[in-house]
Amino acid sequence: MSEKQKHATAYWKENLRYLVILLVIWFAVSYGAGILFKDALDAFKIGGFPLGFWFAQQGSIYVFVILIFVYVRLMNKLDKKYGFKD
């Protein structure tokens, strides 16, 4: 395997690792907090609504948007690390 192919393989492995981590976080927040742990979270309230309901309706969306920005930042760092400009 050429040096360029090794470089590209390392880039994509790291990219996929980031994707898996971020998707696991999103799954944990949306499915875990919104469905699995709903009853425990409903003991707390945000703006008069139970926390489990809030996560199911809005929290997972907010976390998803934040994760998009985190992914962009991680990919910009990764591109610089591997020397990709565009």
TAHU-V391554 format. One line per field, one symbol per residue. phi: phi as a letter, one per 30 degrees, with the letter a starting at -180 (. if undefined). psi: psi as a letter, one per 30 degrees, with the letter a starting at -180 (. if undefined). A space follows every 50 residues. Layout:
# TAHU-V391554
phi: ???
psi: ???
This chain:
# TAHU-V391554
phi: .dddddddddedddddddddddddddddddddddbdcedddddcbbhicd ddddddcbeddddddddddddddddddddddciccc
psi: kleeeeeeeeeeeeeeeeeeeeeeeeeeeeeeefeegeeeffflkjgfkk eeeeeeeeeeeeeeeeeeeeeeeeeeeeeeeggke.
